[in-house]
Amino acid sequence: MAKYDFSSLFDQYPIIIEQMPGIFTSHEFILKLAQQNQARYVEALYAYRFNDDGEPLAPFMIVHGVLAKELRSFSELVEIVRKDASSKDIFGNSSKCALWKKVN
């Protein structure tokens, strides 16, 4: 069973996608989603702070992975351009993530 019910964040995807430029990265999408849904985003991070044995987890990596993967479920709104685009993560670190294009 998941530690957090992401449905309230997933429900916001069409709204956030509409606000995005024609081409955007998963990182850009997650940042906008987090900015506009701060309480829910923080709740998701908080839920993944420890595993079931009490060991610390990497909540940003886990939550961002879930959020980025869910974009695939909105194929009527976006399509993936590439999976390894250079981008800066939410902390400003250079990384790779998916590049998306809005479907017209």
C-alpha positions in Angstrom: 0.0 0.0 0.0 1.3 3.5 -0.9 2.3 5.8 2.0 0.4 8.7 0.4 -2.7 9.1 -1.7 -1.4 11.2 -4.7 -4.9 11.5 -6.2 -5.4 15.1 -5.1 -2.1 16.1 -6.8 -2.9 14.0 -9.9 -6.2 15.8 -10.2 -4.3 19.0 -10.7 -2.3 17.7 -13.7 -4.7 19.1 -16.4 -4.7 22.5 -14.8 -0.9 22.6 -14.5 -0.3 21.2 -18.0 -2.5 23.9 -19.4 -0.2 26.5 -17.7 3.0 25.0 -19.1 4.7 26.2 -22.3 4.5 24.0 -25.4 7.7 22.1 -24.4 8.7 21.5 -20.8 10.6 19.1 -18.6 9.4 16.9 -15.8 11.3 19.1 -13.4 9.6 22.3 -14.5 6.2 20.6 -14.2 6.9 19.3 -10.7 8.1 22.7 -9.6 4.9 24.4 -10.8 2.7 21.6 -9.3 4.5 22.0 -6.0 4.2 25.8 -6.0 0.5 25.7 -6.6 -0.2 22.8 -4.2 2.2 23.4 -1.4 0.4 21.7 1.4 -0.4 18.5 -0.6 3.2 18.4 -1.9 4.7 18.8 1.6 2.3 16.1 2.9 3.6 13.7 0.2 7.2 14.4 1.1 6.5 13.9 4.8 4.8 10.6 4.1 8.1 9.3 2.5 10.6 10.5 5.1 11.1 7.0 6.6 10.6 3.4 5.4 8.6 0.9 7.4 11.7 0.1 9.5 12.3 3.7 10.5 15.2 4.2 8.2 15.5 7.5 6.4 14.4 7.7 2.8 15.0 10.2 0.0 11.5 11.8 -0.1 12.2 14.2 -2.9 13.5 11.4 -5.2 10.6 9.1 -4.4 7.8 11.7 -4.6 9.3 13.4 -7.7 9.6 9.9 -9.4 5.9 9.2 -8.7 4.8 12.7 -10.0 6.9 12.5 -13.1 5.8 8.9 -14.0 2.1 10.0 -13.7 2.5 12.4 -16.6 2.4 9.4 -18.9 -1.2 8.9 -17.9 -2.2 12.1 -19.6 -1.4 11.1 -23.2 -4.4 13.1 -24.4 -2.6 16.3 -23.1 1.1 15.6 -23.4 3.6 13.3 -25.2 7.2 12.5 -24.3 9.8 14.0 -26.6 12.8 12.3 -25.0 13.6 10.6 -21.7 17.1 12.1 -21.1 16.9 15.8 -21.4 19.3 17.9 -19.5 17.6 19.9 -16.8 18.0 21.3 -13.3 16.1 19.7 -10.5 14.2 21.5 -7.8 17.5 22.1 -6.0 19.2 23.6 -9.0 21.4 20.5 -9.6 22.1 19.4 -13.1 20.3 16.2 -13.9 18.4 14.4 -16.6 14.6 14.0 -16.9 11.9 13.6 -19.5 11.1 16.4 -22.0 7.3 16.7 -22.8 5.3 18.4 -25.5 1.7 19.5 -25.2 -0.6 17.8 -27.6 -2.6 20.2 -29.7 
